[in-house]
């Protein structure tokens, strides 16, 4: 049986920055017949739900991991270390499992692939994980 890592917010858990609950049918379809492990890098990094939205500043997730960019919430608070810690926690979970694919939330400073590669997406990509993103 295949094991997937999935952004928790795509699975109906209350982990979105704004506290809203969403369920993405495409996520359920992508993991059908397998087991999925829901992860929220921002919560794993110590941030609450709800929380102030955040943005990558000065580069993408690779730049954040290399210390060349930051993650700031919309009040200006630096939450870079929370995002890095959360990404590392997700990677640790992924390493403990035989992950077939990672399904991440689009347009997220943690999980998105575009318009800017998020911090968790960058770390998982660097480690060779197969990633898809869903709206």
C-alpha positions as CSV (number, residue, x, y, z in Angstrom):
1,X,0.0,0.0,0.0
2,X,1.4,3.4,-0.9
3,X,2.0,6.0,1.7
4,X,1.5,9.7,0.9
5,X,2.4,12.9,2.8
6,X,-0.3,15.5,2.4
7,X,-0.8,19.1,3.5
8,X,-3.2,18.8,6.4
9,X,-5.3,21.7,5.2
10,X,-6.1,19.7,2.0
11,X,-7.5,16.8,4.1
12,X,-10.1,18.8,6.0
13,X,-8.1,19.5,9.2
14,X,-8.3,22.9,10.7
15,X,-4.7,24.0,10.0
16,X,-5.0,26.8,7.5
17,X,-3.6,30.1,8.5
18,X,-7.1,31.6,8.7
19,X,-8.6,28.7,10.6
20,X,-11.0,27.8,7.8
21,X,-11.6,24.1,7.1
22,X,-11.4,23.0,3.4
23,X,-11.4,19.6,1.8
24,X,-10.0,19.2,-1.6
25,X,-11.6,16.4,-3.6
26,X,-8.5,16.1,-5.8
27,X,-6.4,15.3,-2.7
28,X,-8.7,12.5,-1.7
29,X,-8.6,11.2,-5.2
30,X,-4.8,11.4,-5.3
31,X,-4.4,9.3,-2.1
32,X,-7.3,6.9,-2.9
33,X,-6.2,3.3,-2.2
34,X,-3.3,4.4,0.0
35,X,-2.5,5.8,3.4
36,X,-1.9,9.5,3.9
37,X,-0.1,11.3,6.7
38,X,-1.4,14.8,7.1
39,X,1.3,17.4,8.0
40,X,1.2,21.1,8.6
41,X,4.7,22.5,8.6
42,X,3.6,25.8,10.1
43,X,2.0,24.1,13.1
44,X,4.9,21.7,13.4
45,X,7.1,24.8,13.5
46,X,5.2,26.1,16.5
47,X,2.8,28.6,14.9
48,X,-0.9,28.6,16.1
49,X,-4.1,28.3,14.1
50,X,-5.4,30.8,13.2
51,X,-2.2,32.8,12.5
52,X,-1.3,35.9,10.5
53,X,-0.6,35.1,6.8
54,X,3.1,35.1,5.9
55,X,5.1,35.8,2.8
56,X,8.6,34.9,1.5
57,X,10.7,38.0,1.3
58,X,13.9,38.2,-0.7
59,X,13.7,34.9,-2.5
60,X,12.1,31.4,-2.4
61,X,12.3,28.5,-0.1
62,X,15.8,27.5,-1.2
63,X,16.9,31.0,-0.3
64,X,15.3,30.8,3.1
65,X,17.0,27.5,3.9
66,X,20.3,29.1,2.8
67,X,19.8,32.1,5.0
68,X,19.5,34.5,2.0
69,X,15.7,35.2,2.5
70,X,13.2,35.5,5.3
71,X,9.6,34.7,6.0
72,X,7.6,37.6,7.5
73,X,4.0,37.6,8.6
74,X,1.9,40.5,7.4
75,X,2.5,42.4,10.6
76,X,6.2,42.3,9.9
77,X,7.1,39.6,12.5
78,X,9.9,37.3,11.4
79,X,8.7,33.7,11.4
80,X,11.6,32.3,9.4
81,X,12.8,29.9,12.2
82,X,9.2,28.5,12.6
83,X,9.0,27.8,8.9
84,X,12.5,26.1,8.9
85,X,11.7,24.1,12.0
86,X,8.4,22.9,10.5
87,X,10.0,22.0,7.2
88,X,12.6,19.9,9.1
89,X,9.9,18.2,11.1
90,X,8.0,17.3,7.9
91,X,11.3,15.9,6.4
92,X,11.8,13.8,9.6
93,X,8.3,12.3,9.2
94,X,8.9,11.6,5.5
95,X,12.2,9.9,6.3
96,X,10.4,7.5,8.7
97,X,8.0,6.3,6.0
98,X,8.3,4.9,2.5
99,X,6.6,8.0,0.9
100,X,5.3,7.4,-2.6
101,X,4.4,11.1,-3.2
102,X,4.0,14.4,-1.4
103,X,0.8,16.4,-2.0
104,X,1.2,20.0,-1.0
105,X,-1.0,23.1,-0.9
106,X,-0.5,25.6,-3.7
107,X,0.4,29.2,-3.1
108,X,1.6,28.6,0.4
109,X,4.9,30.0,1.8
110,X,5.5,26.6,3.3
111,X,4.1,24.2,0.7
112,X,3.6,25.9,-2.6
113,X,5.6,25.3,-5.8
114,X,4.6,28.5,-7.5
115,X,4.7,31.5,-7.7
116,X,7.5,31.0,-5.2
117,X,8.8,27.7,-4.0
118,X,7.8,27.3,-0.3
119,X,10.3,26.4,2.5
120,X,9.0,22.9,3.1
121,X,8.6,22.2,-0.7
122,X,12.2,23.3,-1.2
123,X,13.5,21.1,1.5
124,X,11.6,18.1,0.3
125,X,12.6,18.8,-3.3
126,X,16.2,19.0,-2.3
127,X,15.9,15.5,-0.8
128,X,14.4,14.1,-4.0
129,X,10.7,13.7,-3.0
130,X,8.1,13.6,-5.7
131,X,5.8,16.6,-5.1
132,X,2.6,17.7,-6.6
133,X,0.6,20.7,-5.5
134,X,-3.2,21.2,-5.3
135,X,-5.3,24.4,-5.0
